[in-house]
Amino acid sequence: MNSKVHHAPQAILFDMDGTLLITTQRSEQSWQHVCAQFAPRLGLPSDLLFHALRESIAAYREALEHDAVKQRGDRLDPFTMRRETVEAALIHVGREDTALAAEMVRAYEALREAHRELAPRALETLRTLRSREMRLALLTNGNASYQRRKISHHQLASFFDCILMRNSAQRNLIRVSTSPRSRSYRSLHTKPGWWVMMWSLILLFLNSLVW
């Protein structure tokens, strides 16, 4: 006889980007489209512009790896980080233009938004969990304005008892600590030991939902 007791979790925390929401176009492809769009205005071949941009992105990512300040900026102010990266690429090809760099970033972000969608069976998963009266929380560590738009566009808010965004730059949003999970435990009135961390939908609905 199996003496093990299997307890259903009291609540589940979901990440959003890469878990509930996926982007179907690779970042590099999006930048290629942007370069093809703007290169004629700069009087440059699109492949030359894209090469310079790719080099600038690679340099930025290398610098980001060991710089906590840049890492925070990358999460909380992605537009500025992207604009500075594009500006560096434009300087490299002799076409310095801050306003154009910002325009290119807006075009890039529009493409990312156009190719963002709910992960397969994400809604089915959330609806099933809500039908079972499971407490759900959504945690997101990105820029609050960006994340709010995503939540609104994909109509995710109604599924969650608690939504936490880490963005101390905006006072009107919930501010959480370096480890936001403890705040979520209190908000949902559950004990931390009972939480199941859901960072990937691989753990749910591969074939069926099982608890």
N, C-alpha and C positions, 0 to 999 in steps of 0.2 A: 504493500500500500504506500502510495506517495504521501509523505507527511508534510511536504512543502506547501506553504500557503502563499498564493499569488495575490497580491493586493493591486487593485487598480489605482493609478495615480490620482491624487486629489486635484491636480491641476497640471497644465502643460504650458511651457513657454515656447513661443515661436520666434525665430528670427525671420526677417522679411526678405531682404535681397539675397537671391540665390537659393532660397528655401520656398517661400510662397510665391515670389516673383522671379522670373528668369528673363534674360535678354537674349533674343534669338539671333542677333547679329553681333559678331565679335567686335571688340573695341577698335581693332586695327582696320577692319572693314569700314566702320563708320568714319574713321579719320581719312581713309582713302577716298570715300565719297566727298568729304568736305574739301579735300585737296583738289579733287577734280572740279569742284564747283568754284573754288576761289582762285585757282592758279591762273586762269585767263585774265582776271582782274589785276594780277601781279605781273603779268607778262612773263610767266615762267611755265616750264613743262610741269605737269601735275606730278610726275614721278620724282622730279627734283625736289619739289616742295614736300612731298610725302617722305622722301628720304631724310630731309632735314628735320622734319617733325618727329620721325621715328627715332632719330638720334637724340633729339631733345627730350623725348619721353623716356628713353633709356637712361639718360643722364639724371633725369629727375627721380626715377625709380631707384637708381643706385644711391643717390643722396638721401632719399626717403628712408632707406633701410635702417640707417643708424641715427636718424634725427627725430627725436620725439616731438619737437615743435612742428616740424613739417608733417609728421604723421597726424597730429591733431588737426592741422590746417587742411590736410587732405580729406579728412572726415567731415569737418565742420564748415569749410569754405571751399568746396571743390571747384567752384567757378573761377575763383581767383587763382588757384593752383593751376588750373588748365590754361587760363589766359596767360599766365607767366611762362608756361611751357611753350605755348604757341608763339609768344613774343620772342622767346629765345631762338626758335626756329626761323622766324622772319628776319631777325637780326643776322642770323647765319647766312641767309641768302641775299642779304643787302636790301631788305624791304621792311625795315622797322616801322610798325604801325600798330599802336595800342588799340585803337578803335577797331581796326580790322581783325585783330587777334580776338577781341571780345565777340565780334560778329561770327567768327569761325567757331568759337566755343558754343555760342548759342545754336548754331547749325548742328554741331555735333550732339549737343544735348537733346535737340529736337529729334534727331535720328535715334538716339538711345531710347527716348520715350516712345517713339513710334514702333520700336521693336521689342518693347517690354510687355510681357504678358504673364498671366497666372500660370504657375507650374501645373503640369498634368495632374488632375484629380485633387488639386488644392482646395477648390470650393467643396467638392464632395467630402473631403477629409474634415474640413471645418464644420460643415453642416451636420455630419454624423456625430462629431464630438459635441456639438451644441445640443443635438437631439438627446444625447446621453447626459445632459446637464453637467458637462465637464467644464470646469473653470479654465479659461484661456487668457493668456497674456501675450502681448506682442512687444518685443524688445528690438529697438533699432538704434544703432550707434552713429548714424549719419546726420547730415545737415537736416534740421527739423523742417525747414520750408520744403526742401525736396521730398522728404519722407511723408509729410502731410499730403502733398499733391498725389503721391503714389497711393496712399491709403484711400484718399477720396476718389481718385480715378477708378480704382479697382474695387471700391465699395467694401473695404475690409473691416471698417470700424465696428460694425454691428456684431461681429463675431466675438469680440474680445471684451472681457471684464475690465481689463487694464491695458493701456498702451503707454509705454515709457520711451522717451527719446532723450538721448544724452546730448544736450546742447546748452551749456551754461551761458552762451552769449545772448540767449533770448529769455528774458525773465518770465514771460507769460507761459512758458512750458515747464513741465515737471523737470526738476533738476535731480539727477541721481548721482550716486557715488561712482568711484572707479569700478566697483563691482555692483551693478544695479540689481542683482538678483534678490538681495536682502529686502530691498524696497518692494519688489514684486510679491515676495512672500507675505509681507504685512498687508499689502493692498488687497490680496486675494484671501487673506485669513487662512492660510495654510502653513504647515510646518515645512521648513526647507528640506528635511529628510525625505519628504514624500514627492518632491518635484522630479519630473522627468524632463531633461533638457532636449528639446527637439530642434537641432540645428540642420537637419536634412530630412526631406520627405522620403528618403530611402527607408527610414525607419517606420514609415506609415504607408499603408496601401500599396505595397509592392504587388500583392495579389488581393489581399483583403485586410481590413482593419482588425487587429487582434489585440486584446488586452488580457 
